[in-house]
Amino acid sequence: MKIKNILYLICFIYSTGLFGQQYRCYIKTNPQECANCINGGKVSLDAIDKKLMPTFVFEEIYEDQIPRFFKDILQIQWNPEYIIISDSLHKKLTTTNASEVHIVDENGKSLFKCDFKDLQSNLEKINSYKVLDIETIVDIPDSIVFSRTTQIILGNEHLVLHDYQFNDIYFVDLKKRQLEQRVSGNDVDLEQLMKLYFERDYEYDLLQKNIDLMRQMGKDKIKFEVVWNQSDTFYTIVTIPHLIIEVNDGKHDAIIDQVYMILTWHNGDIIMQYPVEHLKSNKYDIDQGGDFFKKDNQFYLSIFKDDLRGKTPFLATFDVADNNRVSFSKRNKQNLPKFYKEMGWEYVSVDFYECNNHLFFKYCDDVLALNNTSRHKIGIGKLFKEEEKRNKYLYTLWGVLKEKELYHIIYTYDDVFYASKLHEHDFSIQEKRIIPVLKREQYKSDFKLIEKDKILVVSSSNDIISINLK
C-alpha cells in the first residue's frame, strides 16, 4: 500500500510550516472501539470544516485493515490523502483508549480534543478553529516600539494609537495608510500649558520660579492619561505636574501636585485646550485614568472617592465656559456596579464604553443607561475567582457596536475570545460565537471593533491589521 509513504510526506510538509498559519483536525483512531462509539462520531464527519483537513491517524499494525474499516465499519469513502499511518503521531495524540478528535496548530500542539463519539456536540467548537482573514492596514516602521498598554482610538479617516506606558500618541492617516506623526509627553510645552491653566491663579509666579527645580526632579512632563474621539477630533486628558511650596515650622517643603487639562487634536495639532478645575469636594476627585466622553457642550468625566461604602457615583458632568475652562456641574445618578466593591479594592479606575447613551463596563457585565438609573446584566457568568479576584479578571469587554436592533460586542472570558449579539432592550445574549484562535497575548494593542465581524489590532510584527471574525 502506497498510502503510508505518501502521507508521511504530507506530514513532513505540514510540520515544516509550508501551509503557514493553519489548524488541522486529526482523528486518532482505535479500530477496535465498540460500534456505538464509532457510529456516534461518523454521523457528523461531513460537518467538519474541510479547511481543517480532517485526517484519520492509525497505528501501523492496522495498515492492512484500513480499507475494510472504511468500507464495513464507517461505511464511507475517504480520500487516501487524509489518512496517516504513523505510530509516533498516533502515540502523540493518544490520551485515552478511545478514538479522539484533536485540533492542532501549525506546530503540532493540540489545542482542543474530544472523544470521537462526542463529535456532534463539539462541532461548533471544532469548526471555530480556522485561519482568520487578515489584512494589513498600516505598516508601522520597525523603529517604533509599542508597549502592550497601547489602545486604538478610531476616527473616520484617522486613528490614534495611545501608548500609556511610554506616554506617546501616534496619529495615523487611514486614507494614506501611513503613520503621520508621533507626539510624546516630552514634546508638549509644559510651561505654555501651565500659563494657560494658572492664568488667574496667584500660584503661577511661584511655579515659574521653581520650574527648573521640577525639571531637576524629573517632574516636568505631562502625562497622556486617556484618549477619546468624535469623528476625527481626538480629546486627551492630560495631567500637568506643578510645584507647591509649603512652609511648616519655618521649613520649606516642595510638593509635586497635578492639575488636569483636556487637549483637543486635529490632524496631529492641538486646536483647543480645556483647563479642568478641581472638584470642590473632600470626598471626590477626578479619576485621571477613568474613561470620559463629550456630549453637546458638556464633558462626562470619571470621578472616584476613597471609601467605596454607601453610594458610589463614578461619573460627573462638567460644563464648558466661554473661556473654555471646564468646571464641575453635577454628579450623575448612576452608582458604581457592585462588582467593583466585591473585588475588594478601596480604589479602582473605572473603564467603560459609551454607546447609544448606555455605558458598558470593561470588566463587569453591567449596562447602565446614561439618562436614567436603569441597569441591566448581559449575563456573562461569574466575573472573578474568589482566590484570584484582586489579580485576574475573568471577563474583559473589548468593544461595542450598535447596528439596528442589536448590540455587537467582543470580549474574552477566562482567556477565550467571543463575539456576541445583544438584544437592544434587555441586553440579553441572542447569539454567541467562540473564536479560540484569537489570543490577546499575540497582539500589542487592545482590540477595536470596527464592524460587527471585524476588528483592528496592532500585530506582534508592528502592523495595524484588520481581522475578519467570520
N, C-alpha and C positions, 0 to 999 in steps of 0.2 A: 504494500500500500504506500502511495506517494504522499499521502496527507501529512504524515509526521514531519518529513523533511521540509515540505512547503511551509508548514505552519511554524516550524522553528524559525524559518527565515522571516515570516511575518512578525513573530515575537521579537526577533532581533531588531527589525526596522522600528517597531513600536518603542522598544526600550531605548533606542538611540535618540528618540525625540524628533524624528523626521516628520511625525504627524503634528508637531508643535503642541500648543496648549490643547490637550484632548482628554476626555474622560471616556472610560471604556467599561462595558459590563461583561464580567466573567461569570459563567455559571459553572461552578465547581461541582462535578457530577459524581454521584455514587450510584452506578447502575443496579446495585443490589438492594436499593431502597425499596420500601413497600410500594405497591401500585397506587394506593390512595395519595401518598406523598408526591409521587411523580405526577399523577393526574391533577393534583392541586395547583401545580405550577404551570403545566403545559397549556392550560386553557387561556393563560394570559401572555404567552410568549410573543404573539404577534403584536401585542400592545406596547412592547418595549420600543422606545425611540430608536430607529435604525441608525441614527448618528452615533449612538453609543456602541455600535458594532457588537451586539450580544454574541458571545462566543462561549461554546461549551469547552470545558477543560477536563480531560480524562487522564487517569494513570495509564502508563504504558502497558500494564498487564491486560488491559481491556481493549487493546488496539483491534484485535480481530473480531470483537463483539460489537463494535460501534455501528456498523451498517444495520445489523439486526435490532440494536437498541432503538435506533430512529424509526425503523420500519415497523417493528412489532410492539414496542413499548410506548414510545411517544407518538407513533403513527403519523409522522410528519416528514416532509423532505427538508433537509437543512443544507445550506451552502457549505461545502467542504472547506472553504476559506475561513469559515468561522468555527472551526473545530481545532483544538490544540491537544496534542498528546504529549504530556510532559510531567514526569514525576516531580520535578523540582517546583514547577509552578503550582501543581495540584497541592503539594505539601504546604507551600506558602499561603495558599488560600484556605486551607483546612483549619477550621476552629471547632467543628463538630463532625460526627459521622454522617450527618445528613447532607444532602445536596444543598448548596448555598449559592446565593446571588451576591456578587461583590461589585461595587463601583470603585474603580481605581483611577488615580490621576496619572499624569504623564511620567511620574517617577515610579509607578507601580504601587504606590501607597494606597491601601484600602481606606476609602472614605465612608463607605456605608456597606452593610451586609444584612441579609435576612435569609431565612430558610427558603428554599425553592418552593416549598408547599405554600408559603405565605406571600408569594409573588403578587397576587392580585391586590391584596390590601396595602402593598407598598409601592404600587405602580407610580403614584403621584410623586413620591419622594425620589424614586429611581429616575424618572424622566425629567426631574428638575435639574439633574446634573447634565449640563450641556455647555458648550462653548458659547459665551456671550458675544453678541455683535458689538465690537468696539471701534470707535472712530477717533482719531487724533484731531482735536480741535485747535490746539495751540502747542507748538513745540517750544518748551521753555529751555533757554540755554543751560548747559550743564554747570556753568559757573554759579548759577543761582542755587542756593541751598535752602530748602524749606524744613521747618520743624513739623512734627506731627500734630501741632496745635493749629495748623492752617485751616481757615474757613473760606468758603466760596460765597460771595455775595453777587448775585446775578442781576444785571440790568437788561435793557433791550439790545443795545449794540455794544455794551461794555460790561465787563465784570471786574470785581476787585477780589484779590486774594489777601486775606488778613492773617499774617503770621504773628500770633500773640507772643510767643516765646521770644522771637528775635526782634519784635517790635517794628515790623515792616508792613507796609501795604503796597500791593502791586496793582497797577492799572493795565487792563488787557483790552485791546480793541478786537471785538469778535468779528467785525467785517474784514479787517485786515489779517485776522488770525495771528496776532503777534503781541508780545509784551511791549507796552508803550513806555512805562515809567515805574520806577521803584522809589518809594518815599520811606525813609527811616525816621524814627522818632528823633534821631540826631539832626535830621535835616530841617526840622521845623524851628523857626526862630522863637526860642523861649522868651526872650526879652520882649519881643513885639506882643506876644500873647499876654504877658504879664501887664504890660502897659495898658492893653485893652481891658483886661479884667479889672485892674485896680484903678481905673481912671478917676474914680471919685473916692478912693479909699486912702486914708491917711497913711496906711502901711507902705504904700508904694515907695516913698523916698527911702525908707529903711531897707526895703528889699533891694533897691537899686545899689545901695552902698555895699550890700552883702552878697551880691550875685557872684562875685569872684570866689567867695567862700563856698557857695553852693557848688561851683564847678570843682573846687578842690575836694569837696566831699563826694563828688560823682553823682550829684543830685540835680543836675542841670538839664535833664532831658524830659520831654513829655512822654507819656505812655499812651499808645493807641489801645483802648480798652475793648470797645465793641463797635462794629460797623453795621449799618442798616441802609437800605436804599429805597427810593421811589424812582422807578424807571432808571435813568442814567445819572441821577443825582444821588450821591452817596454821602451819608452822615456818619461821623465818627465821634464817639465820646472819648475825650482825652482827659487825662489827669495832668495837672500842671503843678509841679512842686514849688513851694515858696518857703522862705525862711522867716521864722518868728523869733525874736529875741525877748526872752522873759527875764526879769530881774527878780531874784529870790535871795533875800538876806544880803543884798549888796552884790550878789554874784550874777553874771550874765550867762544865761543858758540858751544855746542855739537849738531850736526845734524845727524839724522839717515837717511842714504840713502840706496839704494839697487842696487845690480847687478844681472845679470841673468846667469844661467848655465843650460845646458841640461844634465841630468843624464841618462845613459843607463843601463837597468837592464836585467838580465837573471837568471832565477831560483831564484829570490829574492835577487841577489847580484848585486852591482854596478860594471859594467865591463868597463865603459868608462865615462869620464866627458868632456863636451864641454863648456868651458867658452865663453859666448856670449858678444861681445864687444858692447858698447853703440853706438847708431846712432850718427853720426856727423852732426846733423841737429837740428836747433832750432824749426822746425815745427813738426817733427815726433818723436815718441818714440815707443819702443816695447810695444805691448799690452799684459801685463802679463797674462790676463785672456782669451785672444783670442785663438782660435784653431790653430794648427800647424801640419805640416807633413814633411816627408823627402823623396826626390826622388834622386836617384843616390847619389852624394856626396854633395847635397845641402839641406839646411833646408828652408822651407817656413814658415815664422813667421808672425803673425798678427801685424800690426802697426796701430797707430792712430795719429790724430792731434786734438788739442782742438777746432779748428774752422772748422765746417763742411761745410762752404761755399766754392763754387768752386769745383775743382776736389778733390776727396777724395779716393786715393788708400788706401787699407786696408791690402795688402799683400806684403811682400818683400822677395826677395831671398837672402840667406846668404850662403857664401862659407865656406868650412871647410879646414883649412890649415893643413900642415903636423904635426903641434904640437897640432892639434885638437881645436885650437881657431877658433871661429865662427865669421865672420865679414860680415858686410853689403855689398851686391853686387849691387842690383838694386831694385827699386820699380816696382811691376808688373803693367800692364796697366789697370787691372780691377778697376773700381771705386765702392765705397760703394753703394748698392742699395738705391733708393730714399726713401724707407720705413724708413730707419734709420733717415733721415732728417725730414721726415713727423712726426715721433714720437716726434720731438721737443727736442731731447736730444743734449746737447753740446758734450757729450762723451758717447760712448756706446761700450761695449766689443762685438766683432763680433763672433758668434758661427756658425760653418758650418761643413758639412760633405764633405770630398773629396771622389769621387767615379768615377772611369774611366775617370780621367782628367777633371772632372766637379765639381764645388762647389755648394752644396745645402745648403741653409741657414736655420737655425733652426726656425727663427721667421718670415721669409717672403718667398714668393714662387718664388723668382728669382733663376735661374740656370745659372751660368756663366762658360764658357769654360776656362780652365786653360791656354791653349796655344794660345788663341787669345781673341779678345774682344767681341765675340758673346755672347748674353744673351737671355734667354727665360723666359717665365712665365708659371708656372704649371697651373694657373687659379683656385686657391682655392676660391677666392672671397675677400670680404672686410677683411682687416687684423687687423683692430682695430676699436674700437668705439671711436668717437671723444672725448666724455666726459670722457673716461677712458684710453686714449691712452698711458699715461705715466705709467699706473699701471697694465694693463691687455692686454696680447696677445690673440687674437682670435685663432691664428694658431701656433702650435708647431710641428716641424718635429722631429721624434724620431729615424728614421733610414732609410737608403737607401741601396739597394742591386741590383746589375746588374745581369740579367740572360738572356742570348741570346739577343733578340731584345727589351727587356723590362727592365725598372727600376721598382723595387718594393719599395714602401715607406709606412711607417706607421706614422700617425700623429693624433693630436687632433685638432678639430675645434670647437670653442665655447663649450669646455668641453666634446665633443663627440669624440669617438675614431673611426678612419677609417683606412682601408688598401686599397691601390690603386695601379694600374699599369699605368706606363707612357710610351709613345712612345719614342724610343731611339733617334729620330731625333728632334722632336719639343717639347718633354716633355709634351704633352697634356695628359690628363687623359683618359685612354682607358677603365678602369673598376674601380668602387669604391664600397667598401663594408663597411657598418656601423657595428661596434662591440660595441654596447652600454653597454654591461656588463663589459667592461674593464674601470676602473676608476683610474686615476693617483693617487688620494689620498689614494687608498687602498694599495699602494706599497711604499717601502723605497728607490728605486733607479729609474734611468731612464730606458727606455725600450731599449733592444738591439736586433735588427733584425738579426737573425742568419740563417734563411731560409725564403723563400718567404711567408710562412704561419706560422712561428714560431718565438717566441721572448724569450729572457731571461730577468728576473727581480728579484729583491730581494723582497720577500714577507713580509707581516706585521709580520709573525712569524719567520723572520730572515733566511729563507731558500733562496738559489738561485734556482729558478724554471724555467722550460720552459713551455710555454703556446702555444698550437696549436690553431691558429686563424680560422681554417676551421670550 
